[in-house]
């Protein structure tokens, strides 16, 4: 089967067991294949963002009319000053959060993709089944147990991802920091990417920048996205 068909079947969640094994192997060993999967995820994210773009227009609708009663002028002026400071504070505090929303996208299950009509009864399959179905509290619980007992990288990575999906970013940072980045295996660039995004979410861009720079310096699936995000932070 050609790679394009394999990727399409992955996003359609229609991989057979043999195709699933082939997909996982290519994600781990073929940089170009991993980049293509990452690119197509980005396209799907962009489509979603375009559909929601009209929401951003709401921030451009501030308009205030002058009060007609003279005695209200002082209070109106004071309220205007408070509003200006409030809006300035809002945009300062939410600038990095907006960047995070623009770049964050859920990472797919590439370790044990759920095969249609099949549910294996083991902790690994159960954890990924819950993750695939958006039951992140349960997947967090299961990946935590797997990592505690087996100390495997995939469990640590998806534990961190589950925490991000639950918007527990600070806990996600603690989790991702346990990953040994010197291993430089298939998970490494994605751990760096999601750790950097977590720092951005927590308004700690000074910690995100070194991670992004390291991603721009090597050939990996997140290289181009790291370049774009870095240009916005620096």
C-alpha positions in Angstrom: 0.0 0.0 0.0 1.3 3.5 -0.9 1.9 6.0 1.9 -0.8 8.4 0.8 -3.5 5.7 1.0 -2.1 4.6 4.4 -2.3 8.2 5.7 -5.8 8.7 4.4 -7.0 5.4 6.1 -5.3 6.6 9.3 -7.4 9.8 9.4 -10.5 7.8 8.4 -9.7 5.4 11.3 -10.0 2.5 9.0 -6.6 0.9 9.3 -6.4 -2.9 9.5 -4.1 -4.5 12.1 -1.4 -5.0 9.5 -1.8 -1.4 8.2 -1.6 -0.1 11.7 1.7 -1.8 12.3 3.0 -0.4 9.0 1.9 3.1 10.0 3.6 3.0 13.4 6.8 1.7 11.8 6.8 4.5 9.2 6.1 7.2 11.9 9.1 5.9 13.8 11.6 5.5 11.0 10.5 7.7 8.0 10.9 11.5 8.7 9.2 12.4 5.4 6.2 10.2 6.3 6.0 11.7 9.8 6.2 15.2 8.3 3.3 14.5 5.9 1.1 13.2 8.8 2.0 16.4 10.8 1.3 18.6 7.7 -2.1 17.0 7.1 -3.0 17.5 10.8 -2.1 21.2 10.4 -4.4 21.5 7.4 -7.3 20.1 9.4 -6.5 22.5 12.2 -6.4 25.5 9.7 -9.8 24.5 8.4 -11.2 24.5 11.9 -9.6 27.9 12.6 -11.0 29.4 9.4 -14.5 28.2 10.4 -14.1 30.0 13.7 -12.5 33.2 12.3 -15.7 35.2 12.6 -15.3 35.0 16.4 -12.2 37.2 16.3 -14.2 40.0 14.8 -16.0 40.5 18.1 -12.9 42.2 19.5 -13.2 45.0 17.0 -16.7 46.1 18.0 -15.9 48.5 20.9 -17.9 51.7 20.5 -19.1 54.1 23.2 -21.5 56.9 22.9 -21.2 60.2 24.9 -23.4 60.5 27.9 -26.2 63.0 27.6 -26.3 64.1 31.2 -23.6 66.5 32.2 -23.3 65.3 35.8 -22.2 61.9 34.5 -19.2 63.2 32.6 -16.7 62.6 35.5 -18.0 59.1 36.0 -17.9 58.4 32.3 -14.3 59.6 32.1 -13.3 57.5 35.0 -15.1 54.5 33.6 -13.3 55.0 30.2 -9.9 55.0 31.9 -10.7 51.8 33.8 -11.9 50.3 30.5 -8.7 51.2 28.7 -6.6 49.8 31.4 -8.8 46.7 31.6 -8.6 46.1 27.9 -4.8 46.6 27.9 -4.4 44.2 30.8 -6.7 41.7 29.0 -4.7 41.7 25.8 -1.3 41.6 27.7 -2.4 38.5 29.7 -4.1 36.8 26.8 -1.6 37.4 23.9 0.3 34.2 24.6 -2.9 32.3 25.2 -4.1 33.3 21.7 -0.8 32.1 20.2 -1.3 28.9 22.0 -4.8 28.4 20.6 -3.5 29.1 17.1 -0.8 26.5 17.2 -2.2 23.8 19.5 -3.7 20.7 17.9 -4.4 17.4 19.5 -1.8 14.8 18.8 -3.1 11.6 17.3 -2.7 8.0 18.6 0.2 6.7 16.4 1.3 4.0 18.8 -1.8 1.7 18.8 -4.5 3.2 16.5 -7.9 1.8 17.3 -9.0 -0.6 14.6 -12.7 -0.3 13.7 -14.7 -3.0 15.4 -11.8 -4.2 17.5 -11.2 -3.7 21.2 -8.3 -5.5 22.8 -8.4 -6.2 26.5 -5.0 -4.9 27.7 -4.0 -1.7 29.5 -2.2 -0.2 26.5 -5.1 -0.7 24.1 -7.6 0.5 26.7 -5.6 3.6 27.4 -5.4 4.5 23.7 -9.1 3.6 23.2 -10.0 6.1 25.9 -7.7 8.7 24.4 -9.1 8.2 20.9 -12.6 8.7 22.2 -11.7 11.9 24.1 -12.1 10.4 27.5 -8.9 12.2 28.8 -9.5 11.7 32.5 -9.6 8.0 32.0 -6.7 8.0 29.6 -4.6 10.1 32.0 -5.3 7.5 34.7 -4.4 4.6 32.5 -1.2 6.1 31.0 -0.1 7.1 34.5 -0.4 3.5 35.7 1.4 2.2 32.7 4.3 4.6 33.1 4.5 3.9 36.8 4.8 0.2 36.2 6.6 0.0 32.9 8.5 3.3 32.6 7.8 3.5 28.8 8.1 6.7 26.8 4.8 6.5 25.0 2.9 6.3 28.3 4.7 9.4 29.6 4.1 11.3 26.4 0.4 10.6 26.2 0.0 11.2 29.9 1.3 14.7 29.2 -1.0 15.1 26.2 -4.0 14.0 28.2 -3.2 16.6 30.8 -3.0 19.3 28.0 -6.4 18.2 26.7 -7.7 18.6 30.3 -6.1 22.1 30.4 -3.9 21.1 33.2 -0.9 22.8 31.6 1.3 23.1 34.6 0.9 19.4 35.4 1.7 18.7 31.7 4.9 20.7 32.0 6.0 18.6 35.0 5.2 15.4 33.1 7.0 16.4 29.8 10.1 17.5 31.8 10.5 13.9 33.0 11.2 12.8 29.4 14.9 12.3 28.6 15.3 14.6 25.6 18.9 13.2 25.1 17.3 10.0 23.8 16.4 11.7 20.5 13.8 9.0 19.6 10.6 9.3 17.6 8.8 11.1 20.5 11.6 13.6 21.2 10.6 16.4 18.7 6.9 16.1 19.8 7.8 16.3 23.5 9.8 19.4 22.8 7.0 20.9 20.8 4.2 20.3 23.3 6.4 21.3 26.2 7.2 24.6 24.4 3.5 25.1 23.8 2.7 24.4 27.4 5.3 27.1 28.4 3.6 29.5 26.0 0.2 28.8 27.5 1.7 29.6 31.0 3.2 32.9 29.6 6.7 31.6 30.0 8.0 32.2 26.5 11.6 32.5 27.7 11.5 28.8 28.5 9.7 27.9 25.2 12.2 29.7 23.0 15.2 27.4 23.6 13.1 24.3 22.9 11.8 25.8 19.7 15.3 26.8 18.6 16.5 23.3 19.1 13.6 22.0 16.8 14.6 24.5 14.1 18.2 23.2 14.0 17.5 19.6 13.1 15.4 17.8 10.4 12.2 16.7 12.2 8.4 16.8 11.7 8.0 19.9 13.9 10.8 22.0 12.3 8.7 24.3 10.2 6.0 24.8 12.8 8.7 25.6 15.3 10.2 28.3 13.0 6.8 29.9 12.6 6.0 30.0 16.3 9.5 31.2 17.1 9.1 34.1 14.8 6.0 35.2 16.8 7.7 34.9 20.2 11.0 36.7 19.5 
